[in-house]
Amino acid sequence: MKILSFETSCDETAVAVTEDGRRVLSDAVASQVPVHALYGGVVPEIASRAHTEAIVALTEQALSDAHCTRADIDAVAVTYAPGLIGALLVGVSFAKSMALALGVPLIPVHHIRGHIAANYLAFPELEPPFLSLAVSGGNTLLVDVRDYTDMQILGSTRDDAAGECFDKAARVLGLPYPGGKPVEELAKQSPGGVYKLPSARVDGAPLDMSFSGLKTAVVNIAHHAEQTGETLDRAALARDFIAAVSETLVPRTMEAAKLAGRRVLCAAGGVAANTFIRRDLQEACNRAGIRLYLPPLKLCGDNGAMIGAQAYYEYQAGHVADMRLNAYATREITSDWLPETP
Ligand code: KG4
């Protein structure tokens, strides 16, 4: 089954063709990063406009890269939630028109389910059940993936997402947006151990996380140095910051795997590209005898192929939308798409 899939939830317009949820035939991405970098973060209206401009040419590119014509496409899939509402609406409206024009099913996909499904593209042998640590710019979740479309949240952030925290830290360190990769590169220049940063616990919810205190601590250290004229060891701060993020993520992930009785763990999302976090996860999994899947860097960030991968399994489960499909800025990973009641 060949699926043409669309992802426009944030600042990448992405269109892909995948086969049977496991093979990438094409994966075209138009990044808006240079435009948003001017503002230090994503400007929602600019994102929607850029998606509108890019989506038609990108669709042609995805079809041509896959050596497909429109007649070869068996279904259309699209990210319908969560994300920037204007940005999502561009993809949803375009995908609806495409499904209507081709006379094929329309499959709505939750963005984070897509991030998790990126692992199916890289690891043919991987099948649920497994535990997933899904860490991106807008979400930080511990998900028990019981089956391809049956998920349970075991833990989540109570405030900022880990990626958001990386982007804020980058900003105070004078690094460009998006901040994850630049913070990591800076951190590689120091062994750390200079700044004491908090790794917060949520009372009564041991698997939940909080990153706002860490974010504030980094901002305060940078501002304090600026005001007092003290030299800020930027590389050490970056390294200690990543260590604090990792100390929040990794032990909870291991605890969640233990609680759910899972022997397989999959990382997902942009922050899963981080070398230090990947290393810490690998070491913890080695100690616990857990099989760890780390998606290749290209599949950690937003892409269209991951939406096509999850869409295949949503289709098998009968999760097909009609022309009432809408976009939602927030929606739980656990909820299947349902039409709005009139
Ligand atoms: O998954 P993603 O591409 O988009 C969302 O679905 O949100 O994640 C983007 C986030 C950004 O906050 C970015 O700073 C972060 O992932 N990121 C990283 C790295 N590369 C991207 N964070 C830490 N280390 C990285 N190497």
Residues whose N, C-alpha, C, O or C-beta is under 5 A from the ligand:
A	BS01	KG4	V135 S136 G137 G138 G163 E164 F166 D167 P178 G179 G180 K181 E184 G269 G270 V271 A273 N274 C300 G301 D302
